[in-house]
Amino acid sequence: MAFIGAKPTNVPLTSADLQDNIITSAKIVDGTIATADISDGAVTSVKTTGVGGANTPSFSARLSSSLTLADNTATDVVFQTEFFDVGSCYNNTTGVFTVPSGEGGKYCISTNCYFLDANGNVSDMLLYMHSTIGAASQDEVARAEATSNGTLFTQFNLTYTTILTLSAGDAIKIQAYADTNNSTSISLKHGARNSVFSAFKIIE
């Protein structure tokens, strides 16, 4: 191995070819670059190791049928159809995402619910996220409310995204709530990606 001047101490080079003070090829470990070919001061090819990874566990699911929301009632949203479920972390019969054993860490969690009321009677819509982080909790995470109990909304999207530190066994579910001015029910729209729920573990 040849070096111009002192051997670097912050990058553990395992081999290097130098010509006219220019590194023409190098192999580096622990610094992620495994091999590199350099010509005339320009990198012509690089192969790296030790980077990237899979955001596992992860899932994404949608409503595959319309969900009726009774007036003034918080309703569990069960997203029945999975786009994918890596790590078997989502239960599409209960709507609950559960952190698998050994998979604690930071998670990005996102949901969107498409409220639909053809008659325009809904004046208040909410999304709740229930979790078992430390203790069971119900958090209001999104809301659309009219200034008066009027007929202002026929369609509305509520969406929420957050990052949470979760432990194995922690569980998350989504609830939707609607209040109408005539005590009638409304629905959440299904199909495509109108109403969805997803989560993935962040690579650290």
C-alpha positions in Angstrom: 0.0 0.0 0.0 1.4 3.4 -0.9 0.4 6.8 0.5 1.3 10.4 -0.3 2.1 12.0 3.0 0.6 10.7 6.3 -1.7 7.7 6.3 -5.4 8.8 6.8 -6.7 8.0 10.2 -10.4 8.6 9.8 -10.9 6.3 6.8 -9.6 2.7 7.2 -8.3 2.2 3.6 -7.4 -1.4 3.0 -5.8 -0.9 -0.4 -5.1 2.0 -2.7 -3.2 2.6 -6.0 -1.9 6.2 -6.5 -0.4 7.8 -9.6 0.7 11.4 -9.7 -1.0 12.0 -6.4 -4.4 10.7 -7.8 -6.0 7.7 -6.4 -6.8 5.4 -9.4 -8.5 2.6 -7.4 -9.5 2.1 -3.8 -11.2 -0.4 -1.5 -12.6 1.0 1.7 -14.2 -0.9 4.5 -16.4 0.5 7.3 -16.7 3.6 5.2 -19.2 1.8 3.0 -17.3 2.1 -0.3 -16.2 -1.4 -1.2 -14.5 -0.7 -4.5 -14.0 2.4 -6.7 -12.3 2.9 -10.1 -11.1 6.5 -10.6 -9.7 7.9 -13.9 -8.3 11.4 -14.5 -9.8 12.5 -11.1 -13.3 11.3 -11.9 -15.0 8.3 -10.4 -15.9 5.9 -13.2 -17.6 3.2 -11.1 -18.4 2.6 -7.5 -19.7 -0.5 -5.6 -20.9 0.1 -2.1 -21.8 -2.2 0.7 -23.3 -1.6 4.2 -25.9 0.9 3.0 -29.7 0.7 2.4 -32.0 -1.8 3.8 -35.7 -2.8 4.0 -38.3 -0.7 5.9 -39.6 -3.8 7.6 -42.1 -4.3 9.0 -44.4 -2.2 6.8 -48.0 -2.3 5.5 -50.5 -0.4 3.5 -54.2 -1.1 3.3 -57.4 0.4 2.0 -61.2 0.3 2.4 -62.6 -2.2 -0.1 -66.2 -1.4 0.8 -68.1 1.7 2.0 -68.1 2.1 5.8 -71.2 3.6 7.4 -70.6 6.1 10.2 -73.6 6.4 12.6 -74.2 9.9 13.8 -72.2 11.2 16.7 -70.4 7.8 17.1 -66.7 7.0 16.9 -66.4 4.0 14.6 -63.4 1.6 14.1 -62.1 1.8 10.5 -61.1 -1.6 9.3 -59.1 -1.2 6.1 -59.9 -4.6 4.6 -57.7 -4.9 1.5 -53.9 -4.9 1.9 -51.6 -3.5 -0.8 -48.8 -5.2 1.1 -48.0 -6.4 4.6 -44.3 -7.1 5.2 -43.8 -8.8 8.5 -47.5 -9.7 9.0 -48.0 -6.6 11.2 -51.5 -5.6 10.1 -54.8 -7.4 10.9 -57.3 -6.7 8.1 -60.2 -8.1 10.1 -59.7 -5.8 13.1 -57.9 -2.8 11.5 -55.1 -3.0 14.0 -51.4 -2.5 13.3 -49.2 -4.3 15.9 -45.4 -3.9 16.2 -44.0 -7.5 15.9 -41.6 -9.0 18.5 -38.1 -7.6 18.2 -39.2 -4.7 15.9 -39.4 -1.8 18.3 -38.2 1.5 16.9 -39.4 4.6 15.1 -42.4 4.3 12.8 -44.0 6.5 10.2 -47.7 6.1 10.4 -50.2 7.7 8.0 -53.9 7.6 7.3 -56.4 9.2 5.0 -60.2 9.0 5.3 -62.6 10.2 2.6 -65.9 11.4 4.2 -68.9 11.3 1.9 -72.4 12.8 2.5 -74.4 13.3 -0.6 -77.0 15.3 1.2 -74.6 17.7 2.8 -75.8 17.2 6.4 -72.4 16.6 8.0 -70.9 19.5 9.9 -68.2 17.9 12.0 -65.7 15.1 11.1 -62.9 13.7 13.2 -60.1 11.1 13.0 -58.9 9.4 16.2 -55.8 7.3 16.5 -55.9 4.7 19.3 -52.6 3.4 20.6 -51.3 1.2 23.4 -48.1 3.2 23.9 -47.7 3.0 27.7 -51.4 2.9 28.2 -54.5 2.8 26.0 -55.1 6.2 24.5 -57.5 8.0 22.1 -55.9 10.9 20.3 -57.8 13.3 18.1 -55.5 13.7 15.1 -57.6 15.5 12.4 -60.8 17.5 12.3 -63.0 19.5 10.0 -65.8 21.4 11.7 -68.3 23.9 10.4 -68.7 27.2 12.2 -72.4 26.5 12.6 -74.5 23.3 12.4 -75.1 23.9 8.8 -75.1 21.9 5.5 -71.6 22.7 4.4 -69.9 19.5 3.5 -70.7 16.8 1.0 -67.1 15.4 0.6 -64.0 15.9 2.7 -60.6 14.3 3.1 -59.0 14.1 6.6 -55.4 13.0 6.6 -52.7 12.5 9.3 -49.0 11.5 9.3 -46.7 11.2 12.3 -43.6 9.5 13.5 -43.8 7.5 16.8 -41.3 5.5 18.9 -43.0 2.2 19.4 -42.2 -1.0 21.3 -43.0 -4.6 20.4 -46.6 -5.2 21.1 -47.7 -1.6 20.7 -50.9 -1.4 18.6 -52.4 1.4 16.5 -55.9 1.7 15.0 -57.9 4.4 13.4 -61.4 5.6 14.3 -63.7 8.0 12.3 -66.4 10.2 13.7 -69.1 12.4 12.1 -71.9 14.6 13.4 -74.8 15.6 11.2 -77.4 18.3 11.7 -80.3 15.8 11.2 -78.9 12.7 13.1 -78.4 10.7 9.9 -75.5 8.5 9.1 -72.8 9.2 6.4 -70.0 7.0 5.0 -66.3 6.7 4.3 -65.6 6.3 0.6 -63.8 3.1 -0.5 -61.9 2.1 -3.6 -58.5 3.0 -5.1 -56.7 5.0 -2.3 -59.6 7.1 -1.0 -59.4 5.7 2.5 -56.0 4.2 3.5 -53.9 3.3 6.5 -50.1 2.5 6.4 -47.0 2.3 8.5 -43.3 1.4 8.1 -40.3 1.1 10.4 -37.7 3.8 9.8 -34.2 2.6 9.1 -31.8 4.1 11.6 
